[in-house]
Amino acid sequence: MVDQSTSQAKIQTCMDAVQSLVDCRDRAGLEKICGNIARSYGYQYFLYCSYLPSCSKVFIIDNFPKSWRKHDDKRGYSQHDPTVRHCWTETSPIEWSQLIYSKNGKGVGQRTVMESARDFGLLDGLSIPVHGGGTESGMMSFVNPDEPKAVSLAQMSFMTILSQSVHEAFKRTAL
């Protein structure tokens, strides 16, 4: 049986974070809130990425290691990243330990991306699709340098709500 006070505290933590996102007025504040959300759910890193057709641009805010972002960008890994593929085509979150790689030649590129991420200390993650109005789409990833740990359904649900709230706050504060 779940302790009622623990459940209430988790709900309150989520609602407090949503309120912080509603109150957020600038990109620097949004980055700080995203870092706080990641830490409050036991993750060291976060990445929010979205494509907004109204601007025809991809936007990224994150606290991933700079060496990884440079390596990733230089090699064009986003084209092969299985978390990106999942988040652009699905609506449910996925734990990195549950990723399914393509059976065709694309699977090799997908595995290369994830193995390379591990080399940079990005071992365990949860990626959450974010879909807004029209054709807005994006993702929020929470990542650790540790071996995979199970994510409860409640935690995944809270983080999904928060990821959608990050998307709305981003559109309001960073454009």
N, C-alpha and C positions, 0 to 999 in steps of 0.2 A: 504494500500500500504506500502511496506517495504522501509524504508529509505535507499537510495543508499549508503550513506557514512557509515552507520551501517553495511550493508552487506559487503562492501569492507573491513572494519575493521575486521570483523569476518573471512573473507577469508585470510586476511593478518596474523591474529593470528594463524590460522591453518598452513599456509605455513611457518611461522617463527618456529613453533614447529617441523614441518617436517624437516626443515633445521637443527635445533638443534639435532634431532635424527640422521640425516645423518652424522653430524660432531662429534657425541658422540664417545668416544674412550674407555670408561671403565664402569663397572657395577655401580660404585658410581655415575657417571655422569648420567647414565640412570635412576637410582632411583630418582635423583633430578629432571630430566626433567619430569618424570612421575608424580611426585608430583606437579610440576608447571602446567602441562596439566590439572590435576584434578582440581586444584584451579581455573585455568582460565575458566573452564566450570562450576564452582559452586559446586564442590564436595570436600569433605574433605579427603576421602580415595581412594586408588587405589589398585588393585591387578592384576598382570600379571602372568599367569600360562601357561606353554606349555609343551607338550610332544614332544620330538625330537627323532625319531626312530634311528637316527645315533648314539645316545648316550644311548638309552634305559633308559632315565631318564625323570623325571618330574622336571621342574624348576619353582620356584616361586620367584617373587620380589613383595613387597607390603609395605604399611605403615599402614596396619590394626592394631588395638590394639593387642599388644602381648598376652594379656589374651584371646582374641578371637581365635587367631591362635593356641594357646596351647590347648584350649578347643576343637576346631574344629579337630585338629590333633589327640588328645587323643580319641575322639569318632568316628573317621573315617567318618566324615560327608561328605567328598567329594563323597563317594559312593551313597549318598542320596540327594545331593545338586541339586535342580532343575535348578540352573543357570549353573552348570557344565553339566548336562544332555543336556540342551538346546544348550550350546555352542559346545559340541562335536557332536551334531547331526544336527544342523541348521547352516545357514549362515547369518541370519539377527539378528540384535541386539534385546534385549528385556528389557523393563522396568520391574523392580521387581513387580510393581503393576499389571502387565499383565501376570505374570506367571500362567501357567495352571498345576495343580497337577494331577498326575496319579489317575485314578479312582480305581485302585486295591490297594493292601496293601502298595505299594510303596509310595502312596500319603501321608500316615501317617508319614513316615520317612522324606519326602520332607517338609512337614509342620513343623515338629519338628526342622529341620535345620533352616528354616527361622524364626521361633518363637524364637529360641535360639539366632540367629544373632541379632534380635531386642533387646533382653535382654542385649546384649553387645554394643548397640548403633548403630547398622548397620540397619537402617530402610528403606532407600530409595536407590535404585541403578539402574544402567544401566549396563547390561552385554553384551559384544560384542564378538562373535565368531571370532577366528583368525585361518585361514587355510593357510599353506605354501605349499611348494613343496612336492611331494610324499604324505606321510601320516602324515606330521606335522600338529598338531592341538593344539589349545590353546584358551585362553580367556583373555579378559581385562575387569575388572569391576571397575566402578566408584561408590562410595557409600557416603551417607550422614547420619548423625544422626537425620535428620529431617523427617517429614512426606513427603510422595511422592509429587513431583512437575512434571508438564508436561515437556517433552523434545521435542523441535521442531524437525521437520524433518531435517532442516539444521544442527542443533547442532548434531543430531545423525549421520548424514553423515560425518561431520568433525571428530567426535570422532571415527568413524569406520576407516577413513583414517589414523588417528593418531595411532589407535590400531595396524593396520597392519604395520605401520612404527616402532612401538615399537618392534614388533616381529622381524623384520629384523635387527634392531639395537641390540636386545638381542643376536641374533645368531652371529653377528659380534663382539660384545664386551665381552660377558660372557663365551664363549666356548673356 
